[in-house]
Amino acid sequence: MNEQIEEKRRQLREGNLPEALLTPATGTVAGLDRLALRERTAAVAGGLAQLGIRPGDRIGLYAANSTGWILAYLGALRAGAVLVPFNPAYREAEVEHILDDSDPVLVIADGERLAAVKGRRPIVRLEELPLDEPPPPPPLEPASPALIIYTSGTTGRPKGALLDHGNLLAQARGAIEAWRWTAADRLVHALPLFHLHGLAMGLNGSLLAGADLTLVGFDPAGVVAELGSGATMFFGVPSMYQRLCEHLEQHPADLSRVRLFVCGSAPLPPELFRRCERLLGQPPLERYGITEGGIVVSNPYDGPRRPGRVGHPFSGVEVRLGDGDEIQLKGGQVFGGYWRDRPATEEAFVDGWFRTGDVGELGEDGSLAVRGRTKELIISGGFNVYPREVELVLESHPGVSEVAVVGLPSERWGEEVTAFVVPAEPRPAPEELIAYAQERLAKFKCPHEVRFVAELPRNAMGKVQRSLLK
């Protein structure tokens, strides 16, 4: 069995990433057919080489989603560079940390973000990508570095996860196999490209499968229109599905040609799962992924999809639960370490297994459920409380739209379980929600206090920033 897993990992990682992504003859990407995509990205690689970029050099990409972003990404790969994508919402202080840590020789930025980089590094305007005769193809191997993508930093300063060409190939190939992705598909892509969900799954998967990709900004009406015009796939985060459902309740649409809705990056509340099933015509497929390895676990394409569970490992991935039920991973998708941060890398691995920092539970059928983060664990009166367990109970109350549970300092208990709730109408009383929890959970797990808020603070991928609530 171990030999079969190792062989599968080798197959998934094998090849040259830009060559593999651009080999299929089919599929249009953001309005460009394959011939145009090959020609234009080759010219960008040539232009970068003329600017002095050499294989292994790091290039920052600080821009909003666009066709130009895709050309810059593929052109950098074809030049053998290591791409460092920036969250386009970052401000100067956040940009400065990534610039100092990754030390790119050049930054490609679009118009409104040029000011944050000016004077710090050489700049190329995304709108004026350099073009020239393509250089000789660089000698890229699966182990060649391809991408430094920074963690979301919800519990500290972002760290740069260094992903190689083999990692990215394995991630895309795993998704293609698990989700039956073919050249006949068209993905409506509304996710940020700087993040692995949108880049390694959405873009790389479409390219490698030879499928079509339509790049859109997220607007519920516009997305529904695209989905109703022949699209077959959509990837999103829970906040996107919440808005799609709100739109569809007012403006029903026939989405029967869409064969797959994928949801991830944050937990999908069970009530929203059922709402999606009713309004989209099928249950969304929840999956589990990490910056350090892309998507690694998924509910089945065929068979039951259960709310609250994220499914089984992709081919070539192994999952186990370590101390404290921490989810640990091994596989060709998983990175080798953090950029210029040996202590963090050594802390992140145990016996070759990557420690995700997520707490999980394995069912009798081997399916995985994610119960929270080890660093989000609340210790109240000496008892361990996992926020996600409490949130799942409160989310089942009709007066709760969204909820995040954190531990706030308490002289008596060490930490007090506190629920921040975005209420639905009719708005419940805090005491009602506390009593509701006490009927379903041990008392030590129940919130001592409920605080109503207009919205929960989230990062660009929809993850709740609990540190801001604290």
N, C-alpha and C positions, 0 to 999 in steps of 0.2 A: 504493500500500500504506500509506504514512504517513497519507494522508487517511482511509483506512478505519479505521485504528487510532485516530486522533483523534476521528472520529465515534463510534466505539464507546465511547471514554472519556467523551465528552459524554453519551451516552445512559445509561451506567451511573451517572453522578453526578447526573443531573437529578432535581430534586424536593425536597420538604420531608420530612426524615427521619421525625419523629413521625407526620405525616399518612400517609406511605407505609407505615409499619409497622402502622398501625392501620386502614388502609382495607379490607384483605381481610375478608370477612364470615365466613369459616370459621376453624376451628382453636381449640383450647383451649390455654391456656398456664398451667402450674402450677395447674390446676384451675379457671381462670377462662375463661368463654366470651368471645367478642369484645365483646359488648354490655357485660358487666360490666367488662371491661378498659378499654374506652373511657370508661365512666362514672366508674370509680374513679380512673383516671389524670387525667381532667379535674378531678376534685375535688381531687386532690393538687396539681395545677398551680394551682388557685384558692387552696388553703391556703398554698402557697409565696408566691404574689403578695401575699396578705394579710400575710405576714411581711416584706414589703418586697423580695422577690426580683424583680429586673428582668432583661430579656434581656441576656445577656452576663455576668451574675454567675456566679461559680464556687461550686459546692456540692460538698462532700466527702461521700462515701458509704463508711462504714467499718463493714461488717457482713458476716455470713456469708450464703451463698446462702439465699434464701427468696422466697416470693411477695411479701413486703413490699419486698425489694430491687428486684424487677422493677417494682413500682408506683412506687417512689421514682425509679428511673431514667427511666421513661417520663413520670412527672409532671414531673421536672426538665426534660426535653427539651421538653415541651409548654409549659412556662413560659418557654422560650427560654434556660434556664441552660446553663452548661457544667459537665458532671459530672466530678468527680475521684474515681474509685474507688480505694480503698485495699485492699491485701492484708489480709484479716482476721487473718492470722497475725502481722502486724507488731506490734512492741513500741513503747514510748514514744519511744525515740530515732529509730526509723525513721519513725514517724508525725510526729515533730517536723520532720524534714527536708522531708517532703511538704507539711505545713502551712505552713512558712516559704516554700517555693518557690512553691506554687500560690496561697497567700493566699486561701482560700475565705471567703466572707462567712458561711457556715453549714456545719455538719457534721451529717449524719444518721448516727447510730450505733445499734447494737443494745446490749442490756443489758450484756454482759460487756466491751464495748469503750468504754463511756462514760468510764471513769476516765482513759484515756489522752488524752482530748480536753478533759476538764473544766477550765475556767479558761483555756483557750487560744483557744477560739472559741465563738460561740453554738452550742448543741446542740439538735437535735430527736431524740427517741427514735424509732427505726424503728417500734417497736410503737405509737407514737402519732402517726403521720403527720397533719399538719394537713389539714383538708378544708374546701372552700368552693366558692362558685360559680366556674366556670372563667372566667379572664380572656379578653379578645379574643385570638385567635391571634397570636403575635408574627410579624413579617415575616422569616421564616427563608429563607435562600438556600442553595444548595449550598456556598458558601464561608463560611457562618456557622460559627463554632467550636461544637463539640458535646461534645468529650471531651478531657480531658488524662489520658493513661494513662502511668504511669511504667514505664520499662524495668526489667528484673529486677535490674540493678545487679551482675551477676556479675563485672564487671571494673572497677567504680568506683561512685561515687554515682549513684543512679537519676536519669535525666533525664525530663522531662515531654514526651511526644510529643503535640503538639496536632493532633487530627484534626477535620476539619470534617464537616458533614452529608453533603457529596458523597462524601467518602472512605468513610464508613460505608455509604452506599447502594451504592457501587461494590463494596465488599467483599462485601456480602450478595448482590447481584445476580450477581456473578461466581461465587459458590459455588452459587447456585440453578441457574444455567445449566450449570455444569460437572458437577454431581452429580445433575442431573435431579430436583431437589427440587420437590414438588408438594403441593397441599392434601391429598392422600391419605396423606401420610407422617406418622409419629409418631417423634419423636426422643426417646431416653432421654438426658437431659442430666445428666451428673455432673461437669462441669468447673466450675472457679471462675468466677463471673460477672465478677469484677474484671479478668480477663484477656481479651485480644481473641479468643482461640480460643473461649471460652465465651460472650462477649458479642456480638461482631460476627458470628461465624459461627453459633454455636448458637442464641442468642436472636433476634438480628435476622433471621437467615436463616429461622427458623421463622415469625416474625411476618410477614415480607414474602411468604413462600410461602403463607401461610394454613394452615400445617400445625399439627399438635398437638405440644406439648412437655410431657414429663413430667420434672419436676425431682426429682432424687434425690441423696442422699449416696452416695459411692462405697463400696459393699459388694458384693463379687463375687456372693454368693448373691442379694442383692436386685436387682442389675443383670440377672443372668441370668433371674430370674423376670419382670422387666419386658420383657426382650427376647423371652421366650417367650410373651408375652401379646398379641402383635399389633403390637409396635413394628417399625419398618422401618429405623431408622438409629441409629447410635451413634458418637459422637466421643470419642476418648480419647488418652492419652499412653502411651508404652511401658510405664511401670510399671503402669498400669491393665491393659494387655493381658497383662502377665506374670502378674498376680494372677487375671485371668479364666481364663487357660489352666490355671493351677494348680487352680482350682476345677473347671473342666470335665473335667480328667483324673480327678478323684475323683467328679464328679457330672455325667455326660454329659447334654446337653439338646438338644432340637430347636430350632435357631435359623434354620430354613430361610426363615422369613418376613422376616427381617432382610435387606434388599437391599444395605446399605452400612455397612461399618465404616471409619471414617477415623482415621488415626493421625498425630500430629505433635508439635511443640514440642521434640522431642529425637529423635536418630537411633534407628531401629528395627533392632536387630541382626538379621542374616540368619537366624540360627537361630530367633529368636522369630517372625520373619515366617513361616517354614515351619511352626512350631508352631501359629500362629494359623490358617493356611490349613487345617491338618488338623482343628483342634478347633472353629473357627468355621464351617467349611464353605465358606470363601472367603478369598482373601488380603486383608488390610487395604489400603486405599488410602492410601499415604503422600503427604503434601503438605508444602510449605515455606511458612513465614510469618514475619513480623516484627512487633514491636510497632508499628513505624512505618508499616505498610501492610496488616496483616491477612494472610490467605492469598493468595499471589500465584502459586504454582506448584503443580501437582497431577498425580499419575499419572492415567491415563485411566480414566473410568468404564467404558468398554468397551475391550477390548484388554488386552495383558499388563501386569501390574504387577511391576516388577523390584525385588527387595530392594536397598537401597543407593542407589536413584535416586528422586528426588522428582517427576520428570515434566516437564511443559511449562507455559508461562505461561498464566494465565487470560486470557480476552478483555480487551483493552485494556491489557495489561501487556507491557512489553518487558524482556528480560533480556540482559545482556552481561557479559563478564568483563573487568575492568580490570587495573591493575597488580597483580602477584602473584596473578593469577587471582581477584581479589576479585569477588564477585557484586554487580552494580550493577543498579538497577531504575528504571523510569520507567512511570508510569501513573496513572489516576484514583484508584486505591486508596491511593497513596503520599502520606503527609503532606507538609505544607509546611515544617515546621521544629519545633524544640524551644521549649517555653514559656520566654520570658525568657532565652534562651541563644543569642545571635547567634553567638558563636565556635563553639559546637558545631554549630550549623546550617550555618555556612559550611564547616566541616570535613567535614560529612556529605554534601555535594553537590559533584559535579564536572560541569560542562557540563550541568546539569539532571538528572543521574543521581544517584540516592541510593546511597551507598556503604554496603552492609550490614555490612561487617566480617567477612562469611563468605567462606570460600574455596570455590570451586566448580570443577567440571569438566563440560564439555559433551560429550556423546557424539555419535557420527556421526548419530544420529537426532534430535539437538537436545535430548535429554532432559538434565536437570540432576542432578548429584550434588553433595552438600555434603560437603566434606572437612575442615571445621573452621573455626576463627576465626583471623583474621589475628593477633590478639593472643595466641593460644594456640600460634602457631608456635614450635617448638623449634629453636634453632640449636646444633648439637652438632658441635664440631670444624670449624666453618665450613660445615657442610651443613644444609640446611633439612629439618626433619622435621615432617610434619603428623600430629598425634595420631590423627586419625580413621583414617588409613590403617593405623596400627599396631594400633589397637583392633579393626578389622575382621578382621585376621588372628588376633588372640588370641581374639576371640569365636567363631571357628570351632573352637577346641579344646574338646573335651567337658568338660574340667575347669574351664572358665571360665563362671560365671553372668553376671557383669558385669565391666566393666573401664573404667578411665579412665587415660589416659596423659598425663603432664605432664613438663616439664623442670625438674629440680632443679639448683641451683648446683653447679658443679664447677670446681675450679682448673685441671684438665687440659683439659677439653672445653668450658668455658663453661657448658654445660648437659648434664646426663645424662638420657637417656630413661629414665623410671621408670614402671612399670605398677602401679597399685593395682587389685587383683583381688579380687572377691567369688567365692570358689571354689565349685564344684559338687562333688558326691561321685561317685567317689572324688577326694579332694583331690590335685592334682598337686604335684610339687616345683617350686620356683622355677626350678631349672636346666632342668627339662623344658620349661617355657613359653619360656624364653629360647632354648633349642635349637630349639623349634618355630618361633619367629619367624625365627631365623637361616636356616632351611630355605626360607623364603618371602619374605624381605625382604633388601635390602642391609644389610650389617652395621651401618652407621652409623644405620640406622633402628630397630635392635632394642634392647629394653630392657637397660640395664646392671643393673637391679635390679627384682625383683618383690616387692611388699609385699602381703600378704593383709589384707583388712579385712572387717568384718562387713557393712558397707553403704557405699555411696557417698553423700557429702553432695549433696543436691539441693534446688532451690528448689521453689516450689509447683507449677510446671508440669513438673517432672521433669528439668530441665536440671541437669547435674552442675556443682557449684560448685568449679571447679578451684583457685580461689584458696585455698580451705580445705585442699585436699590439699597445696598448696605450703607 
